[in-house]
């Protein structure tokens, strides 16, 4: 079975577009539920009627989840605790406000969630404010339709529309009659630069789209409070999705899962092979149960034998799986280094060389979720501080009119440097400073960055205050 044939087994929601169906199918792979639509377990070879069940109708008993593994590894290397980028800006007030904003909104955790969900192609970060307090949330883009300005690339409109049961609407406080609890309704929400319009849910097949004034909000911001992030894609363009991180390797992963499942079934059979009794015309033979200690009584013409298989096939299957795994990781740009082959402490440079394909992948993700994601969130926070009358409430204080200044991200090293590497770097920097090749400030910033200091500039200012009195 390949990915195309597996997708045909999925139930597509009524009214869903081809884009929505594709994103929902990729979401199944990310969640590890891509085989749940198959009706039979792998161990069931025949149905109750005695009919043979093809492998394509059985759920694999082994699920490698290589696609999710590579996504988790890339996201950890992108926004993990030791890989969170620091904000560089010309305005000190903006830098301090964004530091409080990131801590208050748990921005690091939210961006990791966004990068994981967006690996299927795209993700949305919704920026909301209640009583001045900012609130960020991640939305799935399967049911969202964006419209951009061709000239500036700014969002002009985002429409969210999907089907929902009447009983779910009743649970949300909508007046739904008892006879319509099982009916399907359209639910719609539209964001524009001036308001968020929620429509009154309407029955499928009927006209609707009437604005629900009690649930709609006219914010008057002048911009759509949504950051649309394309995975492995550019900023501009009409296509709402970027490239999926793992789609190209799904076929190979499916083949590997079925191969391992069949190999496991063969090993189980080899441990308990089928016993064949030849009774020599004796018609009262019954199925034999028990181990080797159980004696068999057969007529002189009878015979008994086990239908055994060659165990060498298991080694061939595992070798074939290793090749499939390598192919899948090459397609995904995943980490192909084996932990059992690493001995001793590895330097940061050695770790980079072993994880070079994964680093190339994360380097592209830095543009998608860093330049076009994290910085966009920071810029929108500044726009909110100017658009709201009282500004944003950050850390208990109101912050207003943050300037729209230059912003950049400083990313840390891929892997922390070891003590010998730091010692070698410090000795080289001392030699360069003493020979007039490098300034002391540059050397301090280089060493602070290599040692994992999140603010090399602050390190230099502290050092200046500490050295100045001694030189005086």
N, C-alpha and C positions, 0 to 999 in steps of 0.2 A: 504494500500500500504506500502511496506517496501523499504529499501534502494536498494536492488538488482533489484527489478522491476522498481524503479524510474531511476536507471542508464541506463536501456535499452532504455529509452526514449531519451537519449541524442544523438545528432549527433556527431559521432567520425570523426575527420579529416582524410582524405585519407592518407594511409601510416603510421598512428599512431600505436605505439605498445600498448600492453595491459597495460604496466606501464604508458605510456602517457595518455591513456584514463582514468585510475584510478585517476591520479593526477589532470586532468582537471575536473573530476567529484567532487573530494574533494574541488577543488577551487570554484566550484559553491556553495557548502555549506558554505564555508568561506565568500563568497561575498553575500550570501543571495539570490541567483538566482536559487536555486535548483528546484523550481517549475515552472520556466518560460517556460519549454518545454511542459507543459501540455496545451492543446488547449482551454479549457473552463474556465470561471470564476466560483467560487463556487456557486454563486446565480443562475446560469442557470441550471435548472433541466431538461429541454427538448430542443431538437434541433428545428430548423425551420421546420423540417419534422414531429415533434411530437414524436420523439424517445427519450426514457429515456437516460440520460447521467450518466454513473456510477461515483461514487465519485472518483475513481482512475483516471478519465480523467479531473477532475476539480482542479483548483488551489486553495489552501486554502486561505480563506480571512484573516486568522490570522497567522502570522509568528513570532514565539517566538524568533528565532535566538539565542537560548541558546548556541549553539556551538561557535558562534562568541563572545558572552558575556564572556564565560569562557576564550577564547583566549585573549581577550582584558584585562581582569582582571589579568591573569597570566603574560602578557607582561608588564603591568604597575607595577606589583610587582617585575618584573625581572629587568627592565631598566628604571623605572620611575625617575623623577627628584630627589627624595629622596632615590633612591635605586641604583644609578649608582656606580659601584665599583671603588675603587682607585687602582692604579698600584703600586705594591711593587717590587722593583728591587735593585740589589746591586750597580748598576752604576748610579750615580747622573746625568750624561750627558744623559743617556737613559731616565731616569724619566722625565727630563725637556723637552726633544725632543718629547716624546710621549704625554705629556700634551698639547704641542702646536699642535701636529698632530691631537689629538682628537678634539680640538676646531676648527681647520681649516677645517677638513673634516666633521664636524657635526656628529661625530661618534655615539653619543647617539641616535639621531634620526634615523640614518641608522640602528643601531642594533635593535631598536624597530621595524622598518619596516621588517628587516630580520627575527626576531622572530615571527612576525605575519604571514608573507608569508610562513615561514618554518614550521608552525604548521601542514601543510598537510603531512609532512614527511621529507622534505629537502629544503635547500635554498643555493644559491651561492652568495658570495661577490666577485665581480670583482675589482681587484686593477690595476688601470691605472695611468700613469704618463705622463704629457704633459709639456714640458719645465721645468722639475724638480718639478712641482706642482702635488702632489698626488690627485687622484680622485677615490672615491669608489662608486660603484653602486650595486644594488641588482638585481639578475637575477632569473627568474623562472626556475626550474629544469625539467619541464615537457618535454622539447625538448632537454635536455642536457644528454649526455652519458659520464660518467667518466671511466677512467682506472687508477688503482692504482698499485704501486709497492708492491708486496706481502710481501717483507722483511721489507721495511721501512715504508710502508703505505703512501708514498708521491705520489701526483698526477703525472702521466706520460702523460696524454692526456685527453682533454675534447672536445667532438664534439657536436656542436649545428647544428641541421638540422630540417627544417620544410618547409611546403608548403606555397607559397605566390602567389597572383594574379599578372598578368602582369602589370595591372594599378598601383599597389602599387610599383612595381619595377621602372616603368616609373617616378613615383613621386620622387623616390630617385636618379634619374639621369641615370638610365640604358637605353640603346637604345632598346626599345621595339616597334615593329611595331603595327600599328592600329589593324591588324587582330589578334594579340596575347594579347590584353589588358585583355581579359576575360579568358585566358588560365592559367593553374597552372604551377608554376616553383618550383624546389627545390632550397632552399637557405641554404648554408652550411658555417660554420666557425669552425676552429679547432685550439685549443690552445695546444702548446707543450712547452717543456722547452726552445726552441730556437726561436720560432716565433709564430705569429698568422696568419694562412693561411685562407684567404677568397676566396671561389670558385666563378667562374662566374656562375650565375643562369642558370639552364638548364631545359628544358621542361620535364614534367613527362613522363616516358616511353622511354626516350632517355639517352644515355651515357653522363656523365658529370664529374664534379669534377676537372675541369681545374682551376689552380690557377689564381686569379685576382691580378696581381702584383701591380696595382694602389691602391688597398684597403688592401692588406696584409702588415704586419709589421714584420720585423725580429728584435726582441728585444735582443736576445742573453743573457738573464738573467741567464739561467741555471736552472730555475724552472718555473713551470706553475703559472702565477699570479692570481690564483683563490683559494679562501678558500671555501671548500665544507663542509657545516654544516649539520649533521644528527640530526633531531629532536628526542629527547629522545632516542638517540642511541649512540653506542660507536664510537671510533675513527677509528678503523680498521675494515676490512671486505669487502666483495665484494658487498654487498647490498648497493645501493646508498641512500636508504631511511631508516630513523628511524621510530619509531612508530608515527602514526598520533595522535594528541592531542585529537581529538573529534570523530574519526570514530566509536568507539564502541557505542556511544550514538545516532547516527543519526536515527536509527529505532525508538527509544523512542521519539525523538523530532518530527519525522513525525507523529507518532500516536497522540501526544499532539496537534500539529497544526490542524489536521483534527478534533479532538475532540472539540477544542475551536471553530473552524469554524462552526461545526454542532450545537453547543450550541448557538452560536450567531444567527444562522438561526432560531433555535427554539424560541428564545426570540423575534425575530422580528415577527414571526408568531403569538406568543401569544399576541402581541400588536395589531395585525390586523388579527384576525381569519377569516376563510372563512364563508360567509353567504350562507345558503342553503334555498331556497324558495320552498315550496310545494304548488303548485297552485290548486290542486284538479281537474285536467283535463283541466284547463285553459291554452291554448297553446300559448298565446301571452306574456308569462312572459319574462322579460328582466333582464339583470344583474343590480343589485342595486348598486349605488354609493352614498356615503355620510356618515355622522356621525349618532349619536344616535338621533339627532333632526330631521332627515329626516323620515317622516311618510311613512309607507308601506300600500298600499291598496290591500287586498287579498280577494278572494271569501270566503264564509262561510266554505268551505271544506279545504281551504288553511292553511298553517303553515309556520313559519320562525324560524330558529334556527342557532346558531353559532357552528362551529366545533372547540371547544376549547380543549386545552391540559392542563395537570396538571403542574403547575409551580414548583412542588417539584423536577422535573427532573433536573432543572437548578442547584440546590444545589448539587445534586449527581454528576453532570458533573464536577462542580468546584472542588469537593472533589477528584474525580478521577484524574483531571488534577494536583492537588497538589501532589498526589502520583507519577504520571508520572514525574513531575518536580523534585521531590526528587530523583527518580531513575536515571534520566538523570544526575543530578549534582553529585550523587555518582559515576556514571560511569566516569564522566569527572574530578572528584576531584575538583569540583568547590566550590564556597563559598555558603553555605546553610543558612547563617545568614540573617534574615529579618531585614531591617532597622527600621520598625515600632515597633519591639520588643526590640530595644536598647534604654535605657533611661539614660540620663546623659552622662558625659564624661567617657570613658572607658580607662583603663590603657593599655600600650603597651602589657603587658602580657595577659590581657583579650582579646585584639584583636587577638593575636596569637592563643589563644585557640578557638575562634570562627571561625577563618579562617584556622584551622589546615590542613584540606584536601587540600586547595589551596596552602598552604605553602609547603606541601609535593610535589605537582606537580612542583612548581617553583624551589624547591631544586634540582629536577632532571634537569630542564631546565638550571640551573646555570652551570651544567657540559657541556651541549650541546653548549650553546651560550656564556658561559664564558670561561671555560678552552679550549674548542675546537673551539671557535668562536672569541671572543674578543682578547684573548691572541694570537691566530694565526694571527690576523690582525696586532697586534703590532710587532710580530716576522717578518712578511713579510715586514713591513716598515723598519725594521733594515736590512733585506736582500737587499731591494732596495737601501738603502743608501750605501751599500758596492758594489753592482753590477753596479750602474750607475757611470759614470766617474766623474760627478760633484755632485753626491749625491742628496738628496731631498731638495727642497726649503720649509722650514717650518718657518712661521712667517716672511718672507722676507729675511731670511738668509739660506745659503746652509749648510746642515748638512751631513757629510760624515763619513763612516766607523763606524757606531754604532755597538758596540760589541754584539755578540749573548750571552747575559748573562741570569742569572736566572730571571724569571718573575713569579709573582703570583698576585692574586687579593684579595683585602680585601673588603668583602661585608658588607654593613651597616646593622643595625638592621632591622628586618622586619617592625616594626612600631616604631615611635619615642616615647621615654620615656616621661611621664608626669612630671610635676614639683614635685609632691610628690615622685615619683620614683627616680628622680635625687637627691632630698634632702636625701632620705634614703640611696642611694648609696654613696653620698659624706660623710655622717656621718660614714658609715661603713668603707670606705676607710681611713678616718682620724684615726679612732680607730685602723685599721690594721697597718698603718704606725707608729703611736705613740708606739705601742707595739712591733715593730720590726718584724712583720709578713710579711710585704710587703714593697718594696722599693718605694720611692717617685716617681721615673720615671714611674714604672709600674702603680701606682695609677693614675698618670696624664693621661697616655695613655688610661687606662680603662674608666676614666670619660670622656675624650675627645671623645672616640668612642661612648659611650652611649649618649652623648649630640648631636651627629650628626656631629662632626668635621671630615672633609675629610682627614686631615693630623695630626694624633696625635703626630707624631714625631716633626713636626714644633711647635706644642703647647708646648711640653716639652722644646725645644730649646729657645723659647721666655721666658718661665718661668725661665729657668736657668739664662738668661741674666738679668732678672728683680730681681731675688732673690740674685744673687751673690754679687752685690754692697752692699746690706743691710747687708749681713753676714760678709763682709769684714770690 
